[in-house]
């Protein structure tokens, strides 16, 4: 993949508050330049050394994204710059800390197998990287016999199953070119677990845009951006799949409870799953929701966001990212756009940080319209580090 034509400065943010008390403190601890990477759109992960690790979609030495390390004080180190097709991957997703202390991840493009012939972007890869930056490409996705190759263009991030293997999703490829659930061994052997749109009218969903979460039962739970029984198969689904490929649709979105889920579910401390949809809901100009679903498919709408000038517009809208549960049991998340300041209704649409209490009450924690230099448009959920503070990134903005 060739270098991306736009490089944006982006800011890493620090949210110091643990509760919804008035004493919220927000600090920008680092700004990216193109050489460091640009557009960090994946969640951070904390390593066993206490440092934070993440990826950028673009930038770096070759313009194809990076893996970086950042201390809790804000010192950034680029661990690896992706070169793209045909050397290695491009546009990495999120990282997951493996049981061996190394990080595992995927790239949506790049690799040794060419896809999209007019562009030569590559079909995507699976990689591992040590905390010191030694990267190894474990597997390359490919078009040939894509029904058996795990699909193409993996998205989101991997999750490690109880069997020690990693599981994830691809947005494309498979028997109907509608995406897959795949398994990859630590040695790099890819196998297809489920091909989406394998049911009539794609009732099992299609186009999964996020990774999976491991349930208490050892099965995997996830979402598809499209498919299902409602709105002509546009609204999306929530599903469950076993490591052996037994597939169950748990919920079909209908628009009023949200549609177009783009982020992974999280498993709450109560054993239920929580997530967001980028669009839909019950409010005027509804633009996203927060929801809960039980392992057997009981669904509850918790919050509807709105892009109108009426409440609850101050909380922002378009929660493209997922959630995280804090040690206080509250849910924390980000909205890509909106906020209570008029400056957030220009094309930049600054975005917000919010929390949701167990009683379903949203609280605005930070509005990026306050200070343009603090970053704009957060596109990944915050991480609560071992020191109790929340750390996150914005895709644009910065000093």
Secondary structure, 3 states (H helix, E strand, C coil): CCCCCCCCCCEEEEECCCCCCCCCCEEEEEECCHHHCECCCCCCEECCCCCEEEEECEECCCCECEEEEECCCCCEEEEEECCCCCCCEEEECCCEECCCCCEEEEEEEECCCCCCCCCCCCCCEEEEECCCCCEEEEEECCCCCCCCCCCEEEEEEEEECCCCCEEEEEEECCCCCCCEEEEECCCCCEEEEEECCCCHHHCCCECCCCCCEECCCCCEEEEECECCCCHHHCCCEEEEECCCCCEEEEEECCECCEECCCCCCEECCCCCEEEEECEECCCCCEEEEEEEECCCCCEEEEEEEECCCCCCHHHCECCCCCEEECCCCCEEEEECECCCCHHHHCCCCCCEEEEECCCCCEEEEEEHHHCHHHCECCCCCCEECCCCCEEEECCECCC
